[in-house]
Amino acid sequence: MCYFTDENYVKTLKGSFSREDLDLWARQSLPQALKLQVGCGAEPTVYKHLDRVFELGKQYGVPHISMTTNANLLTREKLQKLVDNGLNEITVSLHGIYQNTYEELMQKGDYQKFHKALQIISDIKQTNPNLLLRINYTFNEDNFTELKDFFKVYGRYGVDIIQIRPISKIGETAYNNFSLEKIIPVYDDFIKMFKKEAALNQTTLMAPAGIDNLIKRENDSSVIFNYTYFYVSPTHFWRKDFDWKNQNFRDYTRQIGWGKQLISNVFKSKKQLQHLLRDQNLNYDVDF
Ligand SMILES: C[S@@+](CC[C@H](N)C(=O)[O-])C[C@H]1O[C@@H](n2cnc3c(N)ncnc32)[C@H](O)[C@@H]1O
């Protein structure tokens, strides 16, 4: 479902951050960060200096340090090291409750390895109570029905947060059924039942509130997205005109009048802010 299944897109990705780049990145970006989310695009566990990323997060006092991963390469030693370095939430991508769906949707993914990794996370949580396990389940017409068995199969790992979100078209992907037609009629009943199960398992549920969100494919909470999400990769550093090697966040935001923009947004109508509610932004509600 991810744009990393698009060969042409992958060809455009080059390079990786050196250790020195990381130090500069941290200095320019982390003093303001409330959350460091590693692995919003590529797979973080293949990166050579991953330990250092978390170490820097901790050094700069970022309150929430999280990693999104397919977990297939996680070992006990690797994870323990990341947690010691500052990781406090691990978000694991899961797109099928049962083996067939899991392996069909996660190219080269291995269901047995995946369960082993979850067991490792669950064990490490016992001695590191601050570590949260979050599951991210992007749903589509082929994996939605089995989601009802989520707690039966995965409840034993002590999942702290389950986030379910509808597939969106984020590129020319190998899986390309973006329709939610079969899900919309059953979604409201499903979410009622799933909310109850999540509460019984002491798991926080993040999900579109109801079918309206699925039909509209937008969410009022997305208004905060452009002001809170800073995507950084070796080929893309937040905004095009931000010269990250020579400028820091504070100088840049002063230059573009960021503060004024935020204040003026407070007085704008919902209609005037409509352009901020883009499709693939937030697909859950945020309570302000
Ligand atoms: C792009 S992956 C990359 C991080 C890491 N390699 C992993 O597998 O978790 C990050 C998240 O994007 C979500 N995702 C992938 N394709 C999506 C799509 N078409 N629509 C919405 N979310 C998607 C996945 O559920 C995954 O948790």
The ligand as an ORCA input file, in Angstrom:
! r2SCAN-3c Opt
* xyz 0 1
  C       5.042      4.086      4.960
  S       5.243      3.052      6.401
  C       6.951      3.215      6.640
  C       7.530      2.832      7.954
  C       8.025      1.417      8.127
  N       8.803      0.962      7.035
  C       6.857      0.501      8.377
  O       6.669     -0.456      7.635
  O       6.181      0.720      9.371
  C       4.496      4.036      7.609
  C       3.019      3.772      7.791
  O       2.332      4.171      6.624
  C       1.140      3.399      6.539
  N       0.719      3.301      5.143
  C       1.315      2.637      4.150
  N       0.643      2.769      2.998
  C      -0.434      3.541      3.275
  C      -1.523      4.042      2.495
  N      -1.631      3.783      1.197
  N      -2.445      4.794      3.115
  C      -2.346      5.093      4.438
  N      -1.334      4.659      5.218
  C      -0.384      3.896      4.651
  C       1.493      2.047      7.094
  O       0.394      1.518      7.768
  C       2.666      2.306      8.000
  O       2.317      2.088      9.344
*
